[in-house]
């Protein structure tokens, strides 16, 4: 990591090159809790945490702030945000206080880090 960016060596880039379409999943930590399958999606303009993931973390849900945001999903459907919460996420040796939009969704990821990543 360099200046809040995830970087890769030439050996880590898939054989298809930098234009590949493989999803990038990483692992992170929240306090002492391991979070697997964190999806990095630079096309997303927000950070999403499913309610089911938040419930498993050692985080006080009373810190969820109200939100009037409605999100348009990749399939065009509209989804309401339950609220916003700032959570300390450790990636590598660095901790980032990251604002997540909490949503009641079923997903293949435990959280999604959007464009700011």
C-alpha positions in Angstrom: 0.0 0.0 0.0 1.2 3.5 -0.9 -0.6 6.7 0.0 -4.0 5.1 0.7 -3.8 3.0 -2.5 -3.6 -0.8 -3.1 -0.8 -1.5 -5.5 0.3 -4.7 -7.3 3.6 -5.9 -8.7 3.8 -7.0 -12.3 3.9 -10.6 -11.2 0.5 -10.2 -9.4 -1.3 -8.9 -12.5 -3.4 -11.7 -14.2 -2.1 -13.0 -17.5 -5.0 -11.1 -19.3 -3.3 -7.9 -18.3 -4.7 -4.9 -16.5 -7.8 -5.0 -18.6 -9.0 -8.2 -16.9 -12.5 -8.4 -15.5 -11.9 -10.5 -12.4 -13.4 -9.2 -9.2 -10.9 -8.0 -6.6 -11.6 -9.4 -3.1 -9.4 -8.6 -0.1 -9.4 -9.4 3.6 -9.6 -6.7 6.3 -10.0 -6.5 10.0 -12.5 -4.6 12.2 -11.0 -4.3 15.6 -10.1 -8.0 16.3 -12.6 -9.5 13.8 -11.5 -10.8 10.4 -13.6 -9.7 7.4 -13.2 -12.0 4.4 -14.5 -11.3 0.8 -14.3 -7.5 0.9 -15.0 -6.4 -2.7 -13.1 -3.5 -4.2 -15.3 -1.9 -6.9 -14.0 1.4 -8.4 -17.3 1.7 -10.3 -19.3 2.0 -7.1 -19.6 5.5 -5.7 -20.2 4.4 -2.1 -19.1 1.8 0.4 -21.8 -0.8 1.2 -22.0 -3.0 4.2 -24.8 -5.6 4.4 -26.8 -5.5 7.6 -25.8 -9.2 8.2 -22.1 -8.3 8.1 -22.5 -5.4 10.5 -24.4 -7.6 13.0 -21.3 -9.9 13.2 -18.8 -7.1 13.9 -17.9 -5.8 17.4 -19.5 -2.4 16.6 -22.2 -0.7 18.5 -25.2 -0.3 16.1 -26.4 2.8 17.9 -23.7 4.6 15.9 -25.7 4.2 12.7 -26.7 7.6 11.5 -30.0 8.1 9.6 -29.9 8.2 5.9 -32.4 9.3 3.2 -30.2 7.8 0.5 -31.7 5.5 -2.1 -29.2 3.4 -4.1 -29.6 2.2 -7.7 -28.2 -1.3 -7.9 -26.2 -2.7 -10.8 -29.4 -4.3 -12.1 -31.3 -1.0 -12.1 -33.4 -1.7 -9.0 -33.7 0.8 -6.2 -32.7 0.0 -2.6 -33.0 2.0 0.5 -30.0 2.6 2.8 -30.8 1.8 6.4 -28.2 4.2 7.7 -24.5 5.3 7.6 -21.8 4.1 10.0 -18.1 4.9 10.3 -16.1 1.8 11.1 -12.3 1.4 11.6 -11.1 -1.1 8.9 -7.6 -2.4 9.0 -6.1 -3.3 5.6 -2.6 -4.4 5.9 -0.9 -2.4 8.6 -3.2 0.7 8.1 -6.5 1.6 9.7 -9.0 3.5 7.7 -12.1 5.1 9.4 -14.5 4.2 6.6 -18.1 5.4 6.2 -20.3 2.6 5.0 -23.9 2.7 3.9 -25.7 -0.1 5.7 -28.2 -2.0 3.5 -30.5 -5.0 4.1 -29.3 -7.0 1.1 -28.0 -10.5 0.3 -24.7 -10.3 -1.5 -21.6 -12.3 -2.4 -19.4 -9.9 -0.5 -19.2 -9.0 3.2 -18.6 -5.4 2.4 -17.9 -3.3 -0.7 -15.3 -0.5 -0.9 -16.2 1.9 -3.7 -14.6 4.6 -5.8 -12.6 6.2 -2.9 -10.5 3.0 -3.0 
